Amino acid sequence: SDLRPVLEDPAQRAVFTRLLRHHVVAGRLGPDAFVDGAMLTSIDGRPLAVRRIGPVVEVGGVRVRLADPVEGDNGVAYEAADV
């Protein structure tokens, strides 16, 4: 389903902001930054443990796909499951 109308709804802005702040880490992290046992901190201050076994990476318990990152002017975005 397309969540865009929900996310663009001004009434949902606070929910969307909380969601983003929990899933964003400050800085420009390349795939090599996701080492097993590393601890990252989301911009809302929550600790996010990195678990990496071979090509499988989880950050804060969410599987992250490091292949084909989206490069932006202010950071790098990785596809995350169940977000």
N, CA, C and O atoms as a Tinker XYZ file with bonds, in Angstrom:
   332  protein
     1  N      0.831000   -1.184000    0.000000    73     2
     2  CA     0.000000    0.000000    0.000000    64     1     3
     3  C      0.877000    1.250000    0.000000    63     2     4     5
     4  O      2.022000    1.208000    0.452000    81     3
     5  N      0.357000    2.331000   -0.493000    73     3     6
     6  CA     1.098000    3.583000   -0.570000    64     5     7
     7  C      0.877000    4.377000    0.716000    63     6     8     9
     8  O     -0.239000    4.805000    1.011000    81     7
     9  N      1.949000    4.566000    1.472000    73     7    10
    10  CA     1.855000    5.299000    2.736000    64     9    11
    11  C      2.063000    6.793000    2.579000    63    10    12    13
    12  O      1.923000    7.541000    3.546000    81    11
    13  N      2.391000    7.232000    1.389000    73    11    14
    14  CA     2.707000    8.638000    1.179000    64    13    15
    15  C      1.616000    9.586000    1.677000    63    14    16    17
    16  O      1.941000   10.550000    2.371000    81    15
    17  N      0.321000    9.359000    1.352000    73    15    18
    18  CA    -0.711000   10.284000    1.857000    64    17    19
    19  C     -0.741000   10.357000    3.385000    63    18    20    21
    20  O     -0.974000   11.425000    3.952000    81    19
    21  N     -0.508000    9.237000    4.040000    73    19    22
    22  CA    -0.509000    9.221000    5.508000    64    21    23
    23  C      0.677000   10.018000    6.032000    63    22    24    25
    24  O      0.531000   10.823000    6.952000    81    23
    25  N      1.872000    9.791000    5.438000    73    23    26
    26  CA     3.075000   10.461000    5.909000    64    25    27
    27  C      3.062000   11.956000    5.622000    63    26    28    29
    28  O      3.697000   12.729000    6.340000    81    27
    29  N      2.354000   12.369000    4.588000    73    27    30
    30  CA     2.280000   13.788000    4.252000    64    29    31
    31  C      1.152000   14.507000    4.983000    63    30    32    33
    32  O      1.054000   15.731000    4.895000    81    31
    33  N      0.312000   13.793000    5.691000    73    31    34
    34  CA    -0.797000   14.377000    6.434000    64    33    35
    35  C     -0.240000   15.171000    7.621000    63    34    36    37
    36  O      0.450000   14.599000    8.465000    81    35
    37  N     -0.524000   16.472000    7.703000    73    35    38
    38  CA    -0.014000   17.277000    8.820000    64    37    39
    39  C     -0.364000   16.698000   10.183000    63    38    40    41
    40  O      0.395000   16.875000   11.136000    81    39
    41  N     -1.482000   16.020000   10.295000    73    39    42
    42  CA    -1.878000   15.423000   11.573000    64    41    43
    43  C     -0.943000   14.288000   11.979000    63    42    44    45
    44  O     -0.873000   13.940000   13.157000    81    43
    45  N     -0.230000   13.711000   11.023000    73    43    46
    46  CA     0.680000   12.596000   11.303000    64    45    47
    47  C      2.138000   13.045000   11.427000    63    46    48    49
    48  O      3.020000   12.216000   11.652000    81    47
    49  N      2.396000   14.334000   11.284000    73    47    50
    50  CA     3.771000   14.845000   11.273000    64    49    51
    51  C      4.569000   14.431000   12.517000    63    50    52    53
    52  O      5.731000   14.042000   12.393000    81    51
    53  N      3.981000   14.506000   13.689000    73    51    54
    54  CA     4.693000   14.153000   14.918000    64    53    55
    55  C      5.073000   12.678000   14.928000    63    54    56    57
    56  O      6.177000   12.323000   15.341000    81    55
    57  N      4.169000   11.823000   14.477000    73    55    58
    58  CA     4.447000   10.380000   14.413000    64    57    59
    59  C      5.572000   10.117000   13.421000    63    58    60    61
    60  O      6.498000    9.359000   13.711000    81    59
    61  N      5.492000   10.738000   12.261000    73    59    62
    62  CA     6.510000   10.568000   11.224000    64    61    63
    63  C      7.871000   11.065000   11.721000    63    62    64    65
    64  O      8.892000   10.421000   11.479000    81    63
    65  N      7.887000   12.192000   12.406000    73    63    66
    66  CA     9.135000   12.745000   12.942000    64    65    67
    67  C      9.761000   11.789000   13.946000    63    66    68    69
    68  O     10.969000   11.556000   13.896000    81    67
    69  N      8.971000   11.233000   14.854000    73    67    70
    70  CA     9.496000   10.261000   15.838000    64    69    71
    71  C     10.059000    9.035000   15.137000    63    70    72    73
    72  O     11.121000    8.534000   15.506000    81    71
    73  N      9.347000    8.553000   14.128000    73    71    74
    74  CA     9.804000    7.388000   13.371000    64    73    75
    75  C     11.153000    7.665000   12.727000    63    74    76    77
    76  O     12.076000    6.857000   12.838000    81    75
    77  N     11.271000    8.793000   12.060000    73    75    78
    78  CA    12.537000    9.126000   11.403000    64    77    79
    79  C     13.665000    9.300000   12.406000    63    78    80    81
    80  O     14.762000    8.782000   12.194000    81    79
    81  N     13.419000   10.013000   13.483000    73    79    82
    82  CA    14.484000   10.275000   14.460000    64    81    83
    83  C     15.004000    8.994000   15.096000    63    82    84    85
    84  O     16.162000    8.934000   15.509000    81    83
    85  N     14.172000    7.984000   15.179000    73    83    86
    86  CA    14.621000    6.709000   15.746000    64    85    87
    87  C     15.423000    5.883000   14.735000    63    86    88    89
    88  O     16.179000    4.996000   15.133000    81    87
    89  N     15.273000    6.156000   13.446000    73    87    90
    90  CA    15.933000    5.350000   12.425000    64    89    91
    91  C     17.043000    6.082000   11.685000    63    90    92    93
    92  O     17.532000    5.588000   10.669000    81    91
    93  N     17.446000    7.239000   12.171000    73    91    94
    94  CA    18.504000    8.018000   11.533000    64    93    95
    95  C     19.671000    8.150000   12.509000    63    94    96    97
    96  O     19.486000    8.416000   13.696000    81    95
    97  N     20.876000    7.955000   11.974000    73    95    98
    98  CA    22.112000    8.103000   12.741000    64    97    99
    99  C     22.879000    9.270000   12.137000    63    98   100   101
   100  O     22.988000    9.374000   10.915000    81    99
   101  N     23.403000   10.138000   12.969000    73    99   102
   102  CA    24.168000   11.282000   12.470000    64   101   103
   103  C     25.450000   10.811000   11.795000    63   102   104   105
   104  O     26.047000    9.810000   12.191000    81   103
   105  N     25.848000   11.529000   10.798000    73   103   106
   106  CA    27.090000   11.217000   10.097000    64   105   107
   107  C     26.824000   10.555000    8.759000    63   106   108   109
   108  O     25.680000   10.331000    8.365000    81   107
   109  N     27.895000   10.254000    8.085000    73   107   110
   110  CA    27.825000    9.646000    6.754000    64   109   111
   111  C     28.495000    8.278000    6.864000    63   110   112   113
   112  O     29.702000    8.155000    6.655000    81   111
   113  N     27.711000    7.252000    7.192000    73   111   114
   114  CA    28.252000    5.923000    7.442000    64   113   115
   115  C     28.262000    5.082000    6.172000    63   114   116   117
   116  O     27.233000    4.893000    5.524000    81   115
   117  N     29.438000    4.587000    5.835000    73   115   118
   118  CA    29.563000    3.658000    4.728000    64   117   119
   119  C     29.301000    2.247000    5.214000    63   118   120   121
   120  O     29.210000    2.027000    6.421000    81   119
   121  N     29.179000    1.289000    4.318000    73   119   122
   122  CA    28.897000   -0.094000    4.697000    64   121   123
   123  C     29.911000   -0.683000    5.686000    63   122   124   125
   124  O     29.556000   -1.542000    6.493000    81   123
   125  N     31.152000   -0.233000    5.630000    73   123   126
   126  CA    32.181000   -0.763000    6.534000    64   125   127
   127  C     31.977000   -0.337000    7.984000    63   126   128   129
   128  O     32.591000   -0.913000    8.882000    81   127
   129  N     31.137000    0.650000    8.229000    73   127   130
   130  CA    30.878000    1.110000    9.593000    64   129   131
   131  C     29.992000    0.140000   10.365000    63   130   132   133
   132  O     29.909000    0.216000   11.591000    81   131
   133  N     29.332000   -0.765000    9.659000    73   131   134
   134  CA    28.394000   -1.684000   10.290000    64   133   135
   135  C     29.097000   -2.983000   10.661000    63   134   136   137
   136  O     28.899000   -4.017000   10.023000    81   135
   137  N     29.925000   -2.913000   11.705000    73   135   138
   138  CA    30.672000   -4.082000   12.163000    64   137   139
   139  C     29.940000   -4.715000   13.340000    63   138   140   141
   140  O     29.294000   -4.030000   14.132000    81   139
   141  N     30.054000   -6.021000   13.434000    73   139   142
   142  CA    29.392000   -6.744000   14.509000    64   141   143
   143  C     29.845000   -6.213000   15.862000    63   142   144   145
   144  O     31.042000   -6.074000   16.117000    81   143
   145  N     28.889000   -5.919000   16.719000    73   143   146
   146  CA    29.175000   -5.435000   18.061000    64   145   147
   147  C     29.251000   -3.921000   18.179000    63   146   148   149
   148  O     29.323000   -3.400000   19.292000    81   147
   149  N     29.237000   -3.205000   17.066000    73   147   150
   150  CA    29.289000   -1.738000   17.125000    64   149   151
   151  C     28.002000   -1.206000   17.750000    63   150   152   153
   152  O     26.943000   -1.829000   17.662000    81   151
   153  N     28.118000   -0.060000   18.370000    73   151   154
   154  CA    26.946000    0.628000   18.916000    64   153   155
   155  C     26.817000    1.970000   18.208000    63   154   156   157
   156  O     27.762000    2.757000   18.161000    81   155
   157  N     25.640000    2.214000   17.661000    73   155   158
   158  CA    25.327000    3.484000   17.024000    64   157   159
   159  C     24.294000    4.179000   17.892000    63   158   160   161
   160  O     23.649000    3.546000   18.729000    81   159
   161  N     24.138000    5.463000   17.693000    73   159   162
   162  CA    23.130000    6.208000   18.447000    64   161   163
   163  C     22.237000    6.933000   17.458000    63   162   164   165
   164  O     22.714000    7.695000   16.617000    81   163
   165  N     20.934000    6.692000   17.564000    73   163   166
   166  CA    19.986000    7.384000   16.692000    64   165   167
   167  C     19.945000    8.851000   17.082000    63   166   168   169
   168  O     20.378000    9.213000   18.176000    81   167
   169  N     19.429000    9.700000   16.199000    73   167   170
   170  CA    19.410000   11.125000   16.530000    64   169   171
   171  C     18.438000   11.461000   17.655000    63   170   172   173
   172  O     18.451000   12.578000   18.170000    81   171
   173  N     17.598000   10.504000   18.039000    73   171   174
   174  CA    16.760000   10.742000   19.218000    64   173   175
   175  C     17.422000   10.209000   20.486000    63   174   176   177
   176  O     16.812000   10.192000   21.555000    81   175
   177  N     18.698000    9.767000   20.353000    73   175   178
   178  CA    19.479000    9.358000   21.518000    64   177   179
   179  C     19.399000    7.891000   21.885000    63   178   180   181
   180  O     20.005000    7.479000   22.875000    81   179
   181  N     18.685000    7.101000   21.136000    73   179   182
   182  CA    18.549000    5.680000   21.471000    64   181   183
   183  C     19.751000    4.887000   20.943000    63   182   184   185
   184  O     20.197000    5.093000   19.815000    81   183
   185  N     20.268000    3.975000   21.783000    73   183   186
   186  CA    21.383000    3.136000   21.321000    64   185   187
   187  C     20.870000    2.079000   20.338000    63   186   188   189
   188  O     19.797000    1.504000   20.525000    81   187
   189  N     21.648000    1.842000   19.304000    73   187   190
   190  CA    21.308000    0.851000   18.287000    64   189   191
   191  C     22.488000   -0.100000   18.127000    63   190   192   193
   192  O     23.539000    0.285000   17.616000    81   191
   193  N     22.312000   -1.332000   18.562000    73   191   194
   194  CA    23.378000   -2.325000   18.457000    64   193   195
   195  C     23.439000   -2.880000   17.035000    63   194   196   197
   196  O     22.408000   -3.145000   16.416000    81   195
   197  N     24.655000   -3.049000   16.531000    73   195   198
   198  CA    24.867000   -3.635000   15.211000    64   197   199
   199  C     25.205000   -5.102000   15.391000    63   198   200   201
   200  O     26.080000   -5.463000   16.179000    81   199
   201  N     24.511000   -5.927000   14.661000    73   199   202
   202  CA    24.778000   -7.371000   14.647000    64   201   203
   203  C     25.039000   -7.739000   13.189000    63   202   204   205
   204  O     24.196000   -7.511000   12.322000    81   203
   205  N     26.203000   -8.304000   12.930000    73   203   206
   206  CA    26.543000   -8.661000   11.551000    64   205   207
   207  C     27.104000  -10.070000   11.519000    63   206   208   209
   208  O     28.090000  -10.388000   12.185000    81   207
   209  N     26.454000  -10.895000   10.734000    73   207   210
   210  CA    26.909000  -12.264000   10.509000    64   209   211
   211  C     26.980000  -12.439000    9.002000    63   210   212   213
   212  O     25.960000  -12.619000    8.337000    81   211
   213  N     28.200000  -12.382000    8.468000    73   211   214
   214  CA    28.375000  -12.446000    7.018000    64   213   215
   215  C     27.680000  -11.266000    6.374000    63   214   216   217
   216  O     27.892000  -10.123000    6.779000    81   215
   217  N     26.851000  -11.528000    5.373000    73   215   218
   218  CA    26.183000  -10.423000    4.682000    64   217   219
   219  C     24.928000   -9.915000    5.393000    63   218   220   221
   220  O     24.347000   -8.912000    4.978000    81   219
   221  N     24.510000  -10.591000    6.451000    73   219   222
   222  CA    23.289000  -10.204000    7.163000    64   221   223
   223  C     23.631000   -9.183000    8.242000    63   222   224   225
   224  O     24.450000   -9.442000    9.124000    81   223
   225  N     22.988000   -8.017000    8.157000    73   223   226
   226  CA    23.241000   -6.936000    9.111000    64   225   227
   227  C     21.922000   -6.526000    9.753000    63   226   228   229
   228  O     20.917000   -6.329000    9.071000    81   227
   229  N     21.946000   -6.403000   11.074000    73   227   230
   230  CA    20.807000   -5.873000   11.816000    64   229   231
   231  C     21.282000   -4.683000   12.630000    63   230   232   233
   232  O     22.345000   -4.726000   13.249000    81   231
   233  N     20.494000   -3.630000   12.626000    73   231   234
   234  CA    20.783000   -2.441000   13.428000    64   233   235
   235  C     19.573000   -2.204000   14.310000    63   234   236   237
   236  O     18.474000   -1.942000   13.821000    81   235
   237  N     19.782000   -2.298000   15.609000    73   235   238
   238  CA    18.665000   -2.133000   16.532000    64   237   239
   239  C     17.588000   -3.183000   16.329000    63   238   240   241
   240  O     16.409000   -2.922000   16.568000    81   239
   241  N     17.991000   -4.380000   15.886000    73   239   242
   242  CA    17.050000   -5.473000   15.673000    64   241   243
   243  C     16.329000   -5.444000   14.334000    63   242   244   245
   244  O     15.473000   -6.289000   14.074000    81   243
   245  N     16.667000   -4.478000   13.480000    73   243   246
   246  CA    16.036000   -4.360000   12.159000    64   245   247
   247  C     17.060000   -4.727000   11.096000    63   246   248   249
   248  O     18.171000   -4.197000   11.083000    81   247
   249  N     16.680000   -5.632000   10.208000    73   247   250
   250  CA    17.583000   -6.034000    9.134000    64   249   251
   251  C     17.790000   -4.876000    8.161000    63   250   252   253
   252  O     16.834000   -4.238000    7.721000    81   251
   253  N     19.057000   -4.617000    7.832000    73   251   254
   254  CA    19.433000   -3.524000    6.943000    64   253   255
   255  C     20.167000   -4.102000    5.741000    63   254   256   257
   256  O     21.043000   -4.956000    5.885000    81   255
   257  N     19.803000   -3.631000    4.563000    73   255   258
   258  CA    20.438000   -4.077000    3.321000    64   257   259
   259  C     21.492000   -3.036000    2.941000    63   258   260   261
   260  O     21.160000   -1.893000    2.626000    81   259
   261  N     22.771000   -3.442000    2.975000    73   259   262
   262  CA    23.858000   -2.511000    2.708000    64   261   263
   263  C     24.146000   -2.333000    1.223000    63   262   264   265
   264  O     24.793000   -1.363000    0.830000    81   263
   265  N     23.671000   -3.261000    0.395000    73   263   266
   266  CA    23.888000   -3.146000   -1.050000    64   265   267
   267  C     23.040000   -2.008000   -1.598000    63   266   268   269
   268  O     21.935000   -1.759000   -1.114000    81   267
   269  N     23.549000   -1.335000   -2.584000    73   267   270
   270  CA    22.825000   -0.261000   -3.283000    64   269   271
   271  C     22.342000    0.857000   -2.365000    63   270   272   273
   272  O     21.159000    1.198000   -2.390000    81   271
   273  N     23.230000    1.435000   -1.554000    73   271   274
   274  CA    22.801000    2.564000   -0.718000    64   273   275
   275  C     22.421000    3.755000   -1.588000    63   274   276   277
   276  O     22.890000    3.894000   -2.718000    81   275
   277  N     21.565000    4.609000   -1.041000    73   275   278
   278  CA    21.159000    5.826000   -1.734000    64   277   279
   279  C     22.006000    6.959000   -1.173000    63   278   280   281
   280  O     21.909000    7.293000    0.007000    81   279
   281  N     22.836000    7.544000   -2.026000    73   279   282
   282  CA    23.720000    8.634000   -1.624000    64   281   283
   283  C     22.972000    9.960000   -1.750000    63   282   284   285
   284  O     22.391000   10.265000   -2.792000    81   283
   285  N     22.998000   10.732000   -0.684000    73   283   286
   286  CA    22.386000   12.056000   -0.711000    64   285   287
   287  C     23.422000   13.105000   -0.372000    63   286   288   289
   288  O     24.549000   12.774000   -0.005000    81   287
   289  N     23.054000   14.355000   -0.491000    73   287   290
   290  CA    23.969000   15.443000   -0.155000    64   289   291
   291  C     24.342000   15.426000    1.325000    63   290   292   293
   292  O     25.450000   15.813000    1.696000    81   291
   293  N     23.423000   14.981000    2.159000    73   291   294
   294  CA    23.658000   15.056000    3.599000    64   293   295
   295  C     23.772000   13.692000    4.281000    63   294   296   297
   296  O     23.737000   13.618000    5.509000    81   295
   297  N     23.907000   12.619000    3.511000    73   295   298
   298  CA    24.044000   11.319000    4.150000    64   297   299
   299  C     23.832000   10.175000    3.177000    63   298   300   301
   300  O     23.742000   10.354000    1.963000    81   299
   301  N     23.757000    8.995000    3.767000    73   299   302
   302  CA    23.585000    7.753000    3.025000    64   301   303
   303  C     22.378000    7.035000    3.605000    63   302   304   305
   304  O     22.240000    6.935000    4.824000    81   303
   305  N     21.505000    6.536000    2.743000    73   303   306
   306  CA    20.321000    5.802000    3.206000    64   305   307
   307  C     20.428000    4.341000    2.792000    63   306   308   309
   308  O     20.830000    4.022000    1.673000    81   307
   309  N     20.063000    3.472000    3.705000    73   307   310
   310  CA    20.055000    2.030000    3.452000    64   309   311
   311  C     18.634000    1.510000    3.616000    63   310   312   313
   312  O     17.870000    1.995000    4.450000    81   311
   313  N     18.301000    0.534000    2.820000    73   311   314
   314  CA    16.983000   -0.083000    2.920000    64   313   315
   315  C     16.885000   -0.877000    4.207000    63   314   316   317
   316  O     17.783000   -1.653000    4.534000    81   315
   317  N     15.802000   -0.685000    4.934000    73   315   318
   318  CA    15.573000   -1.409000    6.181000    64   317   319
   319  C     14.247000   -2.163000    6.083000    63   318   320   321
   320  O     13.259000   -1.646000    5.562000    81   319
   321  N     14.247000   -3.380000    6.587000    73   319   322
   322  CA    13.036000   -4.198000    6.595000    64   321   323
   323  C     12.120000   -3.734000    7.719000    63   322   324   325
   324  O     12.580000   -3.255000    8.755000    81   323
   325  N     10.836000   -3.882000    7.502000    73   323   326
   326  CA     9.830000   -3.634000    8.548000    64   325   327
   327  C      9.835000   -2.231000    9.129000    63   326   328   329
   328  O      9.484000   -2.048000   10.295000    81   327
   329  N     10.222000   -1.242000    8.347000    73   327   330
   330  CA    10.179000    0.144000    8.846000    64   329   331
   331  C      9.146000    0.893000    8.060000    63   330   332
   332  O      8.929000    2.081000    8.300000    81   331
